[in-house]
Amino acid sequence: MLLEAIIIFLKVGIVFVGLLTAIAYTTYFERKVVARIQQRMGPSITGPFGLLQPVADAVKLLFKEEIKPGGVNGFFYTLAPILSFTAACMSIAVIPVGDWVNVAGRKIELLISDLNIGILYIFAITSLGVYGLVLAGWSSNSKYSLLGGIRSTAQMISYEVSLGLGIIGVLLLSQTLSIAEIVRQQSGSIFNWYFFKQPVAFFVYFISAIAETNRSPFDLPEAESELVAGYHTEYSGMRFSVFFLGEYANMITVSAIASSLFFGGWNGPLLPPVIWFLIKVVMFLFIYIWIRGTLPRFRYDQLMRFGWKVLFPLGLLNIMVTALILVLTS
């Protein structure tokens, strides 16, 4: 029993440190890619090739003065970024980076917990993330923050429905809610990947996920031209950086889920499974950044119309067609 607890503790520590490192260097990766899109150099001075820029940013934010405006609700003002970051980090617990390894004759699964309801767990945890944004908007005592919080609520509720509909197509085929089991079902051949069996579901899922994480072109809750910075307008120092960490943790989580559900997760030839998983996650992060550097921001009415009039009916249609095919072929 003690050994099991130690193993779980080590897994949590490794995953948490790995996630924080990935967040730091995702910011570096984004700045370099966007710079190239805009024909600039990006970070290049702090360390070789600018690789120490995330460290410099972390030190700056750690020691930066925190300005707390008058009139804020102190408890919820502080709780909001913590809640947002915690929800983003907890989702990664059920996502496998590999199958299992043998350590001293003991089988160690490469994930924190292989829940048989892993998908439902992710839905439950990610749903909590919006509360951090809403609390930030309400507790800041600012009209810009409040409008950003209201926007994020409407946006997340709208696109979370389509996000779930996109995943249901995979669940109908796999007949399981365990992410590790879904990945195992995609082994053997690239054509076993659910992307080839559910391309519409992938489209619905990934577009909805971009909107769920408030990334361009769906970054209306933070629209600088309208709301200054939206829900985190009144945040600075470490409180702001925790929101920042939560956003990038959500990006990594969404990319990891897409890799696991649609692109075979750790499955791939020649290279170690963990390397294949990381390659696929980086690929999705690159697409995230590419979209940011290419597309202009939606108007708010376009955002809501696209969610309810395009993605939602498309997701429902995909589920109906998938279910019909399964019934006819069973």
C-alpha positions in Angstrom: 0.0 0.0 0.0 2.8 2.4 0.9 4.6 1.5 -2.3 1.5 2.3 -4.3 1.2 5.7 -2.6 4.9 6.5 -3.4 4.4 5.5 -7.0 1.4 7.7 -7.4 3.2 10.6 -5.6 6.1 10.2 -8.0 3.8 10.1 -11.0 2.0 13.3 -9.9 5.4 15.1 -9.3 6.8 14.0 -12.7 3.6 15.0 -14.6 3.3 18.3 -12.8 6.9 19.3 -13.4 6.7 18.1 -17.0 3.5 20.1 -17.5 5.1 23.3 -16.1 8.1 22.8 -18.3 5.9 22.2 -21.3 3.9 25.4 -20.5 7.1 27.4 -20.3 8.5 26.2 -23.6 5.2 26.4 -25.4 5.3 30.2 -24.8 8.8 30.1 -26.3 7.6 28.0 -29.2 4.7 30.3 -29.8 6.8 33.4 -29.9 9.3 31.9 -32.3 6.6 30.6 -34.7 4.6 33.8 -34.7 7.8 35.7 -35.2 8.6 33.7 -38.3 5.1 34.1 -39.6 5.6 37.9 -39.2 9.1 37.7 -40.6 10.8 38.5 -37.3 13.4 36.7 -35.2 11.6 36.2 -32.0 13.5 35.5 -28.7 17.2 35.1 -29.5 19.2 36.9 -26.9 18.5 35.3 -23.5 20.6 32.1 -23.6 21.5 30.1 -26.8 18.8 30.7 -29.4 16.7 32.5 -26.7 16.1 29.2 -24.9 16.3 30.8 -21.5 13.6 33.4 -22.3 10.9 31.4 -20.4 13.1 31.4 -17.3 13.6 35.2 -17.6 9.9 35.7 -18.0 9.2 33.5 -15.0 11.6 35.5 -12.8 10.2 38.8 -14.0 6.6 37.7 -13.2 7.6 36.3 -9.8 9.1 39.5 -8.6 6.8 42.0 -10.4 4.8 44.3 -8.1 1.2 43.2 -7.7 -1.3 46.0 -8.0 -4.6 45.2 -6.4 -7.3 47.8 -7.3 -9.6 49.2 -4.8 -13.1 47.8 -4.5 -12.3 44.2 -5.5 -13.7 41.2 -3.6 -10.4 40.0 -2.2 -11.1 36.4 -1.6 -12.7 35.6 -5.0 -10.2 37.9 -6.8 -7.4 35.7 -5.5 -9.3 32.4 -5.9 -10.2 33.0 -9.6 -6.7 32.4 -11.1 -6.0 29.5 -8.7 -9.3 27.8 -9.7 -8.6 28.3 -13.4 -5.1 26.9 -13.2 -6.0 24.0 -11.0 -8.8 22.8 -13.3 -6.4 23.0 -16.3 -3.8 20.9 -14.5 -6.2 18.2 -13.1 -7.4 17.2 -16.6 -4.0 15.8 -17.5 -4.3 13.1 -14.8 -6.2 10.6 -17.0 -4.3 11.2 -20.3 -1.7 8.4 -21.0 1.7 9.4 -22.5 2.5 5.7 -23.1 1.2 2.2 -22.4 3.2 0.8 -19.5 6.8 0.1 -18.5 8.4 -2.6 -16.4 10.3 -1.3 -13.4 11.9 -3.9 -11.2 9.4 -6.5 -12.2 6.5 -4.1 -11.6 4.1 -2.9 -14.3 3.9 0.9 -14.2 1.2 2.6 -16.3 2.3 5.8 -17.9 -0.5 7.9 -16.5 -1.6 9.0 -13.1 -5.0 7.2 -13.1 -6.6 5.0 -15.7 -10.2 5.8 -14.8 -12.9 3.8 -16.6 -14.8 7.1 -16.9 -11.8 9.2 -18.0 -13.8 11.2 -20.6 -16.5 12.1 -18.1 -13.8 13.2 -15.6 -12.3 15.5 -18.2 -15.8 17.0 -19.0 -16.4 17.6 -15.3 -13.0 19.2 -14.6 -12.9 21.4 -17.7 -16.4 22.6 -16.9 -15.0 24.1 -13.6 -12.5 26.2 -15.5 -15.1 28.7 -16.6 -15.8 29.6 -12.9 -12.3 31.0 -12.6 -13.0 33.4 -15.5 -16.4 34.4 -14.2 -15.2 35.0 -10.7 -12.3 37.1 -12.1 -14.7 39.2 -14.1 -17.1 39.7 -11.3 -14.7 40.2 -8.4 -12.5 42.8 -10.2 -15.0 45.6 -9.9 -14.4 46.6 -13.5 -16.8 46.9 -16.4 -14.2 45.5 -18.8 -13.5 42.5 -16.6 -17.2 41.9 -16.1 -18.0 41.9 -19.8 -15.0 39.5 -20.4 -16.4 37.2 -17.7 -19.9 37.2 -19.2 -18.5 36.6 -22.7 -16.4 33.7 -21.5 -19.5 32.1 -19.8 -21.6 32.3 -23.0 -18.7 31.1 -25.2 -17.7 28.2 -23.0 -21.3 27.0 -22.5 -21.9 27.2 -26.3 -18.8 25.4 -27.5 -18.7 22.9 -24.7 -21.8 21.3 -26.1 -20.2 20.9 -29.5 -17.0 19.7 -27.9 -18.9 16.9 -26.2 -20.7 16.0 -29.5 -17.4 15.7 -31.3 -16.1 13.2 -28.7 -19.3 11.1 -28.6 -18.6 9.9 -32.2 -15.4 8.3 -30.9 -17.2 6.8 -27.9 -19.8 5.2 -30.1 -17.1 3.4 -32.0 -14.8 2.5 -29.0 -17.6 1.6 -26.6 -15.5 2.8 -23.6 -14.9 5.9 -21.6 -11.3 5.0 -20.7 -8.8 7.1 -22.7 -6.1 4.5 -22.4 -8.4 1.8 -23.8 -9.4 4.1 -26.7 -5.7 4.6 -27.6 -5.1 0.8 -27.5 -7.9 0.2 -29.9 -6.1 2.4 -32.4 -2.9 0.3 -32.4 -1.7 -1.8 -35.3 -2.2 0.5 -38.3 -2.5 4.2 -39.0 -5.9 3.5 -40.5 -7.1 2.4 -37.1 -6.9 6.0 -35.9 -10.3 7.4 -35.2 -9.4 10.5 -37.3 -10.0 8.4 -40.5 -13.2 6.9 -39.1 -14.5 10.2 -37.6 -13.1 13.2 -39.5 -16.2 15.3 -38.9 -16.1 14.6 -35.2 -12.4 15.7 -35.1 -13.3 18.9 -36.9 -16.1 19.7 -34.5 -13.9 18.8 -31.5 -10.8 20.7 -32.5 -12.6 23.9 -33.5 -14.7 23.8 -30.3 -11.5 23.2 -28.2 -9.9 26.3 -29.7 -13.0 28.3 -28.7 -13.1 26.6 -25.2 -9.5 27.7 -24.5 -10.2 31.3 -25.6 -7.5 31.3 -28.3 -7.5 33.3 -31.5 -9.7 33.7 -33.6 -12.1 33.0 -30.7 -10.4 35.1 -28.0 -13.4 37.4 -27.5 -13.3 37.3 -23.6 -9.8 39.0 -23.9 -10.5 41.2 -26.9 -7.8 43.9 -26.5 -9.5 46.3 -29.0 -12.8 46.2 -27.0 -12.2 45.0 -23.4 -8.5 45.9 -22.8 -7.7 42.4 -21.6 -11.1 41.1 -20.6 -11.5 39.2 -17.4 -7.8 39.6 -16.4 -7.7 43.4 -17.0 -7.2 44.1 -13.3 -4.6 41.4 -12.7 -0.8 41.8 -12.5 2.2 40.0 -11.2 1.8 36.4 -10.1 -2.0 36.4 -10.2 -1.8 37.3 -13.9 0.9 34.7 -14.5 -1.3 32.0 -13.0 -4.1 32.8 -15.5 -1.4 32.7 -18.2 -0.2 29.3 -17.0 -3.8 28.0 -17.0 -4.4 29.0 -20.6 -1.3 27.2 -21.9 -2.1 24.2 -19.7 -5.5 24.0 -21.4 -3.9 24.2 -24.8 -1.6 21.3 -23.9 -4.5 19.3 -22.4 -6.7 19.8 -25.5 -3.8 18.8 -27.8 -3.1 15.7 -25.7 -6.8 14.7 -25.8 -6.9 15.2 -29.6 -3.8 13.1 -30.0 -5.2 10.3 -27.8 -8.8 10.2 -29.2 -8.2 10.7 -32.9 -4.5 10.1 -33.8 -3.6 7.0 -31.9 -1.9 8.6 -28.8 1.4 6.9 -28.2 1.0 4.5 -31.2 3.6 4.7 -33.9 6.5 2.8 -35.6 10.2 2.7 -34.6 10.3 5.5 -32.0 9.4 5.0 -28.3 5.7 5.5 -27.5 6.3 8.6 -25.4 8.1 10.3 -28.2 5.3 9.6 -30.6 2.8 11.1 -28.1 4.9 14.2 -27.7 5.3 14.7 -31.5 1.6 14.6 -31.9 1.0 17.0 -29.1 3.5 19.5 -30.5 1.9 19.1 -33.9 -1.4 20.3 -32.5 0.2 23.1 -30.6 1.8 24.3 -33.8 -1.6 24.3 -35.5 -2.9 26.4 -32.5 -0.2 28.9 -33.0 -0.4 28.9 -36.8 -4.2 29.7 -36.6 -3.4 32.6 -34.2 -0.8 34.0 -36.6 -3.1 33.7 -39.6 -6.8 34.3 -38.8 -8.4 37.6 -37.6 -10.6 37.6 -34.5 -14.3 36.8 -35.0 -17.0 39.3 -34.1 -19.0 38.1 -31.1 -22.2 37.5 -33.1 -20.2 35.4 -35.6 -18.7 33.5 -32.8 -22.0 32.5 -31.3 -23.6 31.9 -34.7 -20.8 29.6 -35.8 -21.1 27.6 -32.5 -24.9 27.1 -32.6 -25.7 27.1 -36.3 -22.7 25.2 -37.7 -20.8 23.1 -35.1 -23.8 22.1 -33.0 -25.9 20.7 -35.9 -22.8 19.2 -37.5 -22.0 17.3 -34.3 -25.5 16.0 -34.0 -25.6 14.9 -37.6 -22.3 13.1 -37.2 -23.6 11.2 -34.1 -26.8 10.2 -36.0 -25.0 9.0 -39.0 -22.4 7.1 -36.9 -25.2 5.4 -34.8 -27.1 4.5 -37.9 -24.0 2.9 -39.5 -23.3 0.9 -36.3 -26.9 -0.4 -36.1 -26.9 -1.4 -39.8 -23.5 -3.2 -39.6 -24.1 -4.9 -36.2 
